[in-house]
Amino acid sequence: MAMQETFESVRADIERRLRDGVENRNSAMHTPVVATGNADARIMVLRDFDAQNWTLRFHTDVRAPKVPEIEADPRVGVLAYDRGAKLQLRGRGSGRIERNGPVADAAWEESTNFARRCYLGEGPGARSDKPTSGLPEWIEGEEPSETQVQPARENFAVLIVHIDEIDWFYLSNDGHRRAVLTRTGKGRWIAP
């Protein structure tokens, strides 16, 4: 990786990596760790990145514990690490759950029925006496029809994370580099 020497080049690197995380399922940025204000963390799939507004979009089940956590305390952290590039991104911002409306509806429509079926099952964290996917038996390993998957829509939502700042940390034998950039365009170099 070429050394980034300006805030503009760091911002361009961040935005390129996050766009790649959306478009490339093999990207290290595709599955960042998302942590709520109470430090509960989980890996989520990055579904969209809006470079103009510095927002990230993830899909979630409204029955998941993170939903009421974010609604009560919107602080969210996002962490991604690209081992090959030796680069870490740490984003801090606020989360918002959208169950209905144009963003949630569009996200639902762009999902495959195979992906939508995940919302047909038991809610995340439901107890079971045996190992389970949580899905109803009739849909295990099958792709449902539009009609079969419609009841799942009520369990689907999106998590929108508005990033306030990103800590960009590049590890190098020649000397690490670290910068913190804000959504509004301000930046500062800091010691690693």
Sequence and secondary structure as in RCSB ss.txt:
>XXXX:A:sequence
MAMQETFESVRADIERRLRDGVENRNSAMHTPVVATGNADARIMVLRDFDAQNWTLRFHTDVRAPKVPEIEADPR
VGVLAYDRGAKLQLRGRGSGRIERNGPVADAAWEESTNFARRCYLGEGPGARSDKPTSGLPEWIEGEEPSETQVQ
PARENFAVLIVHIDEIDWFYLSNDGHRRAVLTRTGKGRWIAP
>XXXX:A:secstr
     SHHHHHHHHHHHHHHHHH TTSTTSS EEEETT  EEE    EEETTTTEEEEEEETTSTHHHHHHH  E
EEEEEEETTTTEEEEEEEEEEEESSSHHHHHHHHHS HHHHGGGGS  TT   SS   SS GGGTT    HHHHG
GGGGGEEEEEEEEEEEEEEE  TT  EEEEEETTS EEE   
